[in-house]
């Protein structure tokens, strides 16, 4: 048994130590907002926060998450939309939507670390893949989220 803290809740999970965190989140804890995309940490669909840092959960053994605070898309807000989520809706970012939970998690981590990123900093930090190619809307939404956070 491993003890994890996911979205502020401590829970014991029965999993092998080398099981990818993604599968524990989805299959053991039944939080399915975090998506499986590629399984090799390339696409970012599985992005979650580990102690506030964006990580690709498909490549993190669950044993590395013990003692850490794990936040999934389900735990990103306290019942109201975050600035990133508001901007995503306002700018109609999602097309198919599959990558969006990972994208929102990556952008949220970036804005927590750097509240006013330049386009170059966005390009360096947000390396998630969107197969629909909604990158112009994503960039526009990131800049809108910056403004929304400034208004809060």
Secondary structure, DSSP 8 states (H G I E B T S, - for coil): -EEEEETTEEEEE---TTSBHHHIIIIIS--TTS--S-SSSSS-TTEEEETTEEEEGGGSBGGGGTTSEEE-GGGSSSSS--HHHHHHHHTT--SS-TTHHHHHHHHHHHHHH-TT--HHHHHHH-----TT--HHHHHHHHHHHHHHHHH-
